[in-house]
């Protein structure tokens, strides 16, 4: 591919910089091979060597290094024992051990994260202080961290963690210390520091240490000097997008346009990692290789997800869904046995995996494979229950992954190998962990799972380097001095690209200034400088979304708005290519159901037929049903089922003692609620708390209604009554919530009153009654009993303490109409009448058969 756009400004800047390096070495009489050029980040080492070879092809070249790489080559001392290393696997163990020694054992798990964060921030500052001056610096730093905080308990704990972090970092060796040794200064005849957007504290100290043999060159200033004037610069193209998907598509289209125009390489610098993954997937689908320089968080890889899934499934209180999710990842598990087990679990509906043990005693030949799978899963889970030290946990996890068949997949996968290395799962890799004093502390599975998650969250997975990749993903500051021909900048909204980033950590302004931590003003200056530097790329596309996931409107970043005000941007065109797709609507389905006779008919089933014939055909005649979710949140339907069971239990108990007073009735209702909560295993469901909190008001309101109901001559007979009634070729079936007897005030035979409980809004219940023949539930219940003096009513049990009766006055006449309608409808079905999908009303919004009728694709 021919490159038609070249970043000449970058080449001119590099030439000017390297000429100054060459001149500095000559002025000091230094041999170029004994000169070191420090670059601000690792990717510039190769770029610096390439540029030197281009501009000075003959003779020796200086060494292009970062401070970390230079220290490693000089043999920096390896951390030992409790030293701070920056590796979470070690530091997390040491952090908890140090907190225990500091008398903060009770807050160990709470403070471990902040301690690691503060230690990492202080590490760079302490490393920049020359070893000979470090003690004086430490004295001043300790004075900035008072022992008592400012009175708040939380701040006292943070202050204590900050002091532990400071002492920890001060007591640890730093790899950069080797750079201050006299032998290194003697062997390095000249030092040049190429400064990035934000000064490197260690590099600044080295400049002072090398004195007149050192030179500092600002790369941003050099680039700015070689850049075209503002009038001659090509304006950046602006692309506002509707949402995240629209933004990803437009960004990918911009990249493809640059590649088609020969602008290679293209830099992609998103500010959102999720957006990065989506754009990369779109480019991969178009056959474009993408190299991500920084990679992504190790915890987001499939291999890390396998490990975390196994650990969560082994918890003593693991949910049924968690264990099923793990079993589905195991190659050795029989798919047929797994399907049988999942079907059984979804029918039984347990939240916890512990309930699955009941399948082993089912004694059903059809469940033998599933029962064996449950036993196998238990044999894997049980060894993971006991507490043990960290090295023993690593051996146990390795054994679990090997036994369940995941180990070989991890070893064969590049990301999986990284997971094994970061967690020290291979035999012998955990020697450094075993030497830690805190590694001998016994920890439970919850603590070990937390440690694994911390390590995976801190780890990075970087795919193999793709030397010829035309698209490179990188953070915005790493565009500095890179010869990219085009730049695509997605995620430039006010939320993801802030003009003044918030400084990390909870340090005060005085502590930041005294300790040398970056200030907000410095971060803002670096952000704006990186933004200006990125805009010097020959071709720039800037994208942002105008609306977030929740529908919240978003503005462009202040940096983008300033660019528009300065007149340095123009509206970009949508680079996506449109194509004509012939419209191919599908007709409404018109099945017939004469070959699928229904023998039993419930009220709910007949409501399906009334709402939509196709819904009845799919869900009742074909018997296609949705699978219930395991471990789903408690919702209004679960609350309704719970309330039905509570009222049944209460009224059956009250029936044994009808003379019970108000206090006794309240106690009976509370006992019924507690019994039902435990029976339905809702006592450990935190999402049931909102419903449980309204129980006192509901209970008192229901008892008040019940007193008035009984004062009108009503008395409880039965609850949850299963009833059936033959009707032609059909058998009407149903379960009645409650049947009462109503005694007339003047005496005579009592009337039967059928009650159906509702927990919906009272207005909805009122509309049911006013709908007359359109509402079939009470009329259907009347048909089940066949009583010509029957009464029927809905009782709306309000969660706010308002229980009301809504009686259907003409239920017998509605029953007769309903019976006639049922006979007519099913005679037409038997005769082969079509059962069309109506596609009307609110019922379509939640219909399980919507994907079958394909309502969204009708003509």
Beta strands, then each sheet from edge to edge (+ up, - down):
strand 1: 35-38
strand 2: 63-65
strand 3: 190-195
strand 4: 214-218
strand 5: 236-241
strand 6: 266-268
strand 7: 290-292
strand 8: 296-297
strand 9: 460-461
strand 10: 471-473
strand 11: 486-489
strand 12: 539-545
strand 13: 569-571
strand 14: 590-592
strand 15: 600-601
strand 16: 714-727
strand 17: 730-742
strand 18: 751-758
strand 19: 791-797
strand 20: 803-808
strand 21: 834-836
sheet 1: 2+ 1+ 3+ 4+
sheet 2: 7+ 10+ 6+ 11+ 12+ 5+ 13+
sheet 3: 8+ 9-
sheet 4: 14+ 21-
sheet 5: 15+ 17+ 16-
sheet 6: 15+ 17+ 18- 19- 20+
end
